[in-house]
């Protein structure tokens, strides 16, 4: 018997982290009692959350770069 990996359709980043986090926690709790489908759902949401975080990080880096270009200085907050 050959094991096959489950595949799922890609999803565009559309939900903010404050929405995804409770949903992920709920799916993990359901996974403990109801099975693997809920773990797969939580995994999909974690991937979605990661993509949101990556996009937000890129946005902040661009914003910081523009700030440095315009003002010529890097603020204390931007270095933390």
C-alpha positions as CSV (number, residue, x, y, z in Angstrom):
1,X,0.0,0.0,0.0
2,X,1.5,3.4,-1.1
3,X,0.9,6.4,1.2
4,X,-0.3,9.5,-0.6
5,X,-0.1,13.0,0.7
6,X,-3.3,14.9,0.9
7,X,-3.5,18.0,-1.3
8,X,-5.7,21.0,-0.8
9,X,-6.6,23.9,-3.0
10,X,-4.6,27.1,-2.5
11,X,-6.3,30.0,-0.8
12,X,-5.7,33.7,-1.2
13,X,-4.7,35.6,2.0
14,X,-7.9,37.2,3.0
15,X,-8.4,36.8,6.7
16,X,-6.5,38.8,9.4
17,X,-4.6,37.1,12.1
18,X,-7.2,38.1,14.8
19,X,-9.7,36.0,12.9
20,X,-7.3,33.1,12.0
21,X,-5.9,32.5,15.5
22,X,-9.2,31.5,17.2
23,X,-10.1,29.4,14.1
24,X,-6.8,27.5,14.2
25,X,-7.2,26.9,17.9
26,X,-10.7,25.6,17.4
27,X,-9.6,23.2,14.6
28,X,-6.8,21.9,16.8
29,X,-9.2,21.2,19.6
30,X,-11.6,19.4,17.2
31,X,-8.6,17.5,15.8
32,X,-8.0,16.0,19.2
33,X,-11.5,14.4,19.3
34,X,-12.7,14.3,15.7
35,X,-9.8,13.4,13.5
36,X,-7.2,14.4,10.9
37,X,-9.5,16.6,8.8
38,X,-9.4,19.2,11.5
39,X,-5.6,19.0,11.7
40,X,-5.5,19.6,7.9
41,X,-7.8,22.6,8.2
42,X,-5.6,24.0,11.0
43,X,-2.5,23.5,8.8
44,X,-4.2,25.4,5.9
45,X,-5.0,28.2,8.3
46,X,-1.4,28.3,9.6
47,X,-0.1,28.6,6.0
48,X,-2.6,31.4,5.4
49,X,-1.4,33.1,8.6
50,X,2.2,32.7,7.6
51,X,1.5,34.3,4.2
52,X,-0.3,37.2,5.9
53,X,2.7,37.7,8.2
54,X,5.2,37.6,5.4
55,X,3.2,40.2,3.4
56,X,2.9,42.5,6.5
57,X,6.7,42.1,7.1
58,X,7.4,43.2,3.5
59,X,5.1,46.1,3.9
60,X,6.9,47.3,7.1
61,X,10.3,46.9,5.4
62,X,9.2,49.1,2.5
63,X,7.7,51.6,4.8
64,X,10.9,51.8,6.8
65,X,12.9,52.2,3.6
66,X,10.7,55.0,2.4
67,X,11.0,56.7,5.8
68,X,14.8,56.5,5.7
69,X,14.8,57.9,2.1
70,X,12.5,60.8,2.9
71,X,14.0,61.8,6.3
72,X,17.5,60.5,6.0
73,X,17.3,58.8,9.4
74,X,16.2,55.6,11.0
75,X,14.1,56.1,14.1
76,X,14.6,54.2,17.3
77,X,11.3,52.3,16.9
78,X,12.2,51.1,13.4
79,X,15.3,49.4,14.7
80,X,13.5,47.2,17.2
